[in-house]
Amino acid sequence: MSALASQARILLDCQGRTNAPSRAFQPQHMAGIAWAFAILKFRNEPLWDALACASVKTMGEFKAGELAGLAWACAKIGFLHQPLMDAIASAAGTKGFQSLELTNMAWSFATLLVDDVPLMEALASQAVSTIASFSGRQIANSAWAFATLACADRPLRDALAGAAVKRIGDMRSQELSMTAWSCATWQYLHMPLLYAISAAAQIMIMDFSSQELCNTVWAFATFGCPDAPLLQSIASAASRRILDFAPQGLAGTAWSFAALAFEDRPLLAALWARAVDTLQRPEWTPQGLATIAWAVASGAVVDGPFMAAIAARSVKSISAFGAAEVGMLAWSLSRMPDLSLAWSLLDVADTAPFAAATRHAAFGAVLSECEQRGAVSEQVDLMMALARGCDTDLGAAARLAAAHRAAECGFSGDVELALLES
C-alpha cells in the first residue's frame, strides 16, 4: 500500500504543479483514489496533500457524484484541506445531487466542521425538493449534518421531520438517536416525530449503544418530555451497558434523568459506581464534573460519598473551570446537609487565579443557599471573604452588606463596627 501511495503521490504532485493538457488522473480517478485510501484508513499526508492540490486545479470538471465522493473521503479519513473544501463548495453550488450524494456532501462538511453557508443553503433547498427519495439513514445523516452546522432552515426541518415519521420503521438505533439529537440541537419540537422515535426505540432498545442511549434521553430531556415508558426502557438498557459509558455519556445521562425528575434507583446506582471507577480519567472535563454533581444534587437522595469524590476530583483541576462550571459545582455542593464540601471548594476558589466572575459565581451560589437556610454567620463570613477579593469599591460594598446583614440578625454592635472597619 505504501508503494502504491508513493507512486500515486508522485503522479498527482506532477499533475498539480503543471499546466500540461495531458493528465494521468481524471476527476473520476482522483475521487476513486480518495475513496479507496479512505476505506482502507490509509492516512499519508503527502499523498492527500498532492491529491488535494491536483483536485483543486481541475475542480470545475468534477461531476456531482465525484465531488460528493471526494468530500466524503476527506471527512472519512479526517483530512481537512481548506482550499480543497472551498473549491468543492464552490463547484457544488451549481450541481444537482441525488439523495445519497447530497447526504454525503452535507455529512462531510459537518464532520470536518466546515460551515459553508451558501453550500448548506443550496443543499437544504435541494433536500426539500427531493426528500421523498431519502432513505431512513439519509434522513438521519442529513438531519445530523445540518444540525451540527446550525443550519436551521425551517422548510428543511419540516421536510426531514415529516419524512422521518414516514420512514421510522426503516431506521436503526443509530438513526433514531441521531434524529432525536438533531431535533433537540435545533430546538425543533415535532411531537409526532418524538412519539414515533419513542415507539420505535422501545422495540429495539437493546440494540442501542451507550452513546445512542445518552443522545436519545438527552434529546427528550432537552424538550422536557418525560416519556415514562421510553425512559424506563433506556434506564434498563443503560444499566446493562454501564461499562460501555465514557465520562461524557455518564454525565449526560445523569443530567437527562435528573432534568426529567425520573429517578430509577438501579440506574443511578450503576451510574454513580461507574463514575467513581472512572473519576480519575482525564476525559472528565469541568463541564462533565459540574454536570454530574448537579444531577446528584438534584435527586431525592444525595449520595454524600460520591459527592465528596466529585469535589476532590474537581479541586485537582479547578483552574480549568469557568464561571458556569464553578457556579454549578458550588450550588451542587451547597445542597448537601453539611456545607463542609462547599466551604472546601470556596477555600480553593479564594486562592485560585480565577477571573472575578468565576470567583463570584462560586461564592454567590453558596451564599444563596446559606440565605435560604438562615445561616447568618455563614452569610457574613462569605460576604467578607468575597470582599477580600474585590477592588476597593466592591470590597467596601461587600463589607457594608455584611455589616447590615449582621445588624438585621441581631449581631452585637462590636461585630458590626469590626466589619465596617476591616
N, C-alpha and C positions, 0 to 999 in steps of 0.2 A: 504493500500500500504506500509506503514511503517513497518507493521508486516511481510509482505512478504519479504521486503528488508532485514530485520533483520535476518530472517531465512536463506535466500539465502547467506547473508554475512557470517554467521557462518559456513555453509557448505563449501562455497568457500574458506574461510580462512583456514579451516582444510585441504582441498584438496591441497591448495597451500603450506602448511607447511610440509606435509608428503610425503613419497615415497611409500605409500601403493598402491598395484596394483588395489584395489577396489576403484572406484571413484564415487561420487554422480553425477557428471556432466561430460558428454562427450563434445567434441568441439561444436557439433551442439546445445547442451543445453546452453552452455555459450554464443554462438553467439545469440541464441534466447532470452536469458535473457537480454543481452545488447540491442538488438533491441527493446524489449518491454519497458524497462525503458527509453530508448532514445525517443521513440514515445510518451510516457507519460510525457516527460520532467522532469523526476524524478532524480534529482542530489543529490545523497547521497554518499559523499566521501568515507566513509569506505566500502560501497558496491562496488563502482567502483574500489577502490584500491585492494580489495580482488579478484574481477573478473579479473583484470589485472594480478595479481601475479599468479593466477591459470591458466590463459590462456598462459602466458609465459612458464610455466612449461610443457605444452603439445602442444606447438605451432607446432611441427613437425607433429602432427596428424590432423591439420586443413585442410579441403578441400578449394579449391579456393573460393567458394561461402561463406563459413564460415569466411574466412579471410576478404573478402570484407565487409561482414555484420558487423563483429566486428569493423573494421576500421570506417565504416560509422556511427555506433552507437556512437563511441567515438567522432567523429567530430560533429555529430548532437547535442550531449549534451555539447560539448566544453570541453571534458576531455582529457588532454594531459598527457600521461604517457610515457615518452621517452623509457624506456626499452621495454614496450609493442609495441610501434611503430617500434622500431628497430627489434624486433622479427618478427613482421608482415612483414616488408620489406624484411627481410632475407628469410622467408618462401615463400613469394610471388614470389620471383625471379625464382623459379622453377615450378611455376604453370601456367596453361593455363586458361585464363579468358574468359568468354563470354562477350559480349559488355557491358551489364549493370553492371556486376561485375567489369570490367576494369574501366568503368567510375566512379563507386562508390569508387574504390580504389584510383584513381587519385584525385578525388574531396576531399576525406577525408584527404589525406596528404596535399593538398593545403589549405584546410580550417584550419587545425591545423598548417600550415606553417612549416611542417616537410619536409625539402628538402633532400630526399634520392636519390642521383644521380643515382646509379645503378638501383634502383627500377624504377625511372621515365624513364630511358633509355629502360628498359625491357618492360614497359607498352607502351611506344611510339612505339617500334618495333611491338608489338602485335596489337596495334591500326591500324597501317598502313596496316597490312595484313588482318585485319577483318573489315575495315572501311565500307564496303558495307552493313554490318548488323546493323550499327548505326542508331538510330532514330535521328530526329532533336534535341531533347532535349539532347541526349547523345553526339552529336557533340558539342553542345554549352557548356555543362558542362565539357567536355574533354578539349576543347579549353581554357576555363576559368582556369581550373586546371593547365594545362601545362604553360600557360602564367603567372599565378600567381607565379609559382615557377621558372620562367625564363628558362624553358626548351624549347629552340628554335630549335628543331630538324627540319631541312628543309623538309625531306620526310614526317614527321608528319604534318607540317603546310600545305604542298601542298595537302596531302590526306584529311585533315579536311576541307580545303577551297573548294576543288572540291566536296566533299560530301555535304557540306553546300549549295552550289549552287543548287545541285540536290534536296535537301530536304527543300529548303527555304519555300515552301508552307506549310510545316508541322510545322514551327516554330512559336511560340507565341512571344509576345512583349519582354518578359524576355530573350528568347533565341536569338532573333535578336540583342538585346542590348549587351548581353554577348559576342556574336560572334564578333560584331564590336569592342567592348572594347578589346577583346583578340588580334585581329589583330593589333590594334594600340599599345597595350602594347608590342607586339612582334616587332613593327615597320615593319610589314609584309604587304606590299601593294599588294592587289589582287583585281584589278579593277572589274572583273566580279562579285566577291562576294560583293563588295561595292555597285555596281549597283543593285544587287539582293536584298540586305538588304534595300537599299533606296526605291525601288519599293514596297517591302512587308511592310515596316514600314509606308509608307504613307497611305496604305489601312487601317491599324489598329491603327493609331497614337493615337486615343483617348483611346486605351487600355493601353498605356504606363504609367507607374508610373513616378513620378518626377525623381527618380534615374535613371530609364531606359532612360528617355529623356536626362538627363545630360550625361550619359555614351555614348549614341549614337552620340550626337552632338560633344562631346569631341573627339570621335574617328575620325570623319570626319575632325574636326579642326586640329587634330594631323597630319593627312595626307595632310592638306591644300587643301581639296576637297570642294569647295563652291557649293554644290548641292542645288541650289536655291529652287526647289520645296520641297525638304526634309526639308531644313532649315525653310521655311515658315510654313510647317506643324508642325514642332517642336515648333516654336515660338508661334503659335496659341494654341497648346495643353499646352505648359508650362505656358502661360498667364492664362489659365483657372485653372491650378493646382498650381498656385503660392503659395498658403497657405500650400501646402504639402512639399515645398522645405526646406531642412535643410541648415544651413550656407555653408557647403561644396558644396552642389548642386547649391546654388546661385552663389558662386564664380566660380565653374567650368563651369556653363552655361554662365555666363557673359564673362569669358575668351574665351570660344569657339566662341561665336558670334563676339567678338571683334577681335580675331585672324583671322577670316574669312572675316572681314570687312563687315559683314552683319548686317545692322542696322535696327531693327524692333522697331519703337518707342513705340508701346503698350507694347511689351515685356520688353523693357528697363525700362519703367516707372513702370511696375509691379515688376521687379527685384529690382530696387532701393528702392521702397516703402517697399517691404518685407525685404530687407536687413536692412533698418533703424529700422523697427519694431523688428528685432532680434539682433541688433548690440551689445547689452549688454550681450548676452548669452555667456557662457564660451566655447561653441563649435566653436566660431570664433577663429581660430588659426592664428598665424603670417602669415603663408602662405596664408590662406584664405583672410585675410585683405589686404595683399600686392597684391594678385591676382585680387581682385575686384577693388582695386584702379587703377591698371594697365588697367583694362577693361574700367573703366570710363574715364581715361586719354586718352585712345586710340580712343575714339569716336569722331565724328564730333562736337558734342556739349557736353562740360564738365559741369556736374552738380555741381556747386560750393557748395551749402549747403550740398549735400551728401558727397562730398569730405572732407568738413570740419568735418562732423560727423565721417568719417573713420579716419581722422587724430587724432581727440580727443580720439577715442576708441583705436587706436594704441598706443598712448602715454602712456595710462594706463598700457599697458603690454609690453612696449618697451624692457624691459630687457630680454624678451623671444625671441626676434628677432635675427636671424642670419644675416650674411653679405648679403646673397642673398635677403632676405626679406626686409632688411633695404634699400638696393640699389634700389630695385623695387619700394618701397614706396616713397623714396626720389625723384626718377625720376618722378613718377606719380604726386606728389605734385608740382614739379617744372614745370609741364606742365600748371599749372593754370596761367591766365593772371597776377594775383597778386601773388608774391612769398612769401607772409607772412606765408602761411601754411608750405611751405618748410623750411623757416627760423625757425619756431617754432619747427619743427622736429629736425633741426640741433642743436638748443639750448639744447634740451633734450639729443641728441646724444653726445653733447660735455661734458655732466656731467654724463651720464650713465656709468656703469662699463663694457664697451664694450671691446672686443679684438680690436687690432689696425685695422685688416682687416675689421671689421664691421663698425668702425667709418669712415675709409677711403671710404668705399662703399657709405655711406650717403653723405659725402662731395663731393666725386667725381661725383656723379650723378647730384647734384645741380650745381657744378662748370661747368660741361659740358653745361648745359642749359644756364648759365649766359654767357658763352663764345659765344654761338650761338646768344644770344640776344645782344651781345656787351655791356653787363653791366660790365664795367671795375671796378668801385669802389666795386661792389659786389664780383667780382673775387678776388680782392686784399684782401678784408675782409675775404673771405673764405680761401685763402692761409695762411693768418696769423693765423686764428683760427685752421687750420689744423696743423700748425707749433707748436702751443702750446701743442698739444697732442703727438708730436713725440719725439723720442730720439734726442740727440744733433745733429748728422749728418743730419738726415732727417729734423729736425726743421730748421737747417741752410739752407738747400737746398730749403725748402718751403719759407723762408723769402727772399732768393735771387731771387727765381722765382717771388715773389710778387713785389719786387723792380724793376725787369726787366720789368714786365708787366706794372707797373706804368709809367716807363720811356717810353715805347713804345707808351703809350696813352697820353703822354704829361703832366703827373703829375709833380708838381714842384720838384726841386732838394731837397728841405727840406723834402718832403714826402719820397723820395727815401732813403735819409740818415736816417730818422727815422725808416724806415722799416728794413734797414740793421743793425741798432744798437739795435733794440728791442730784 
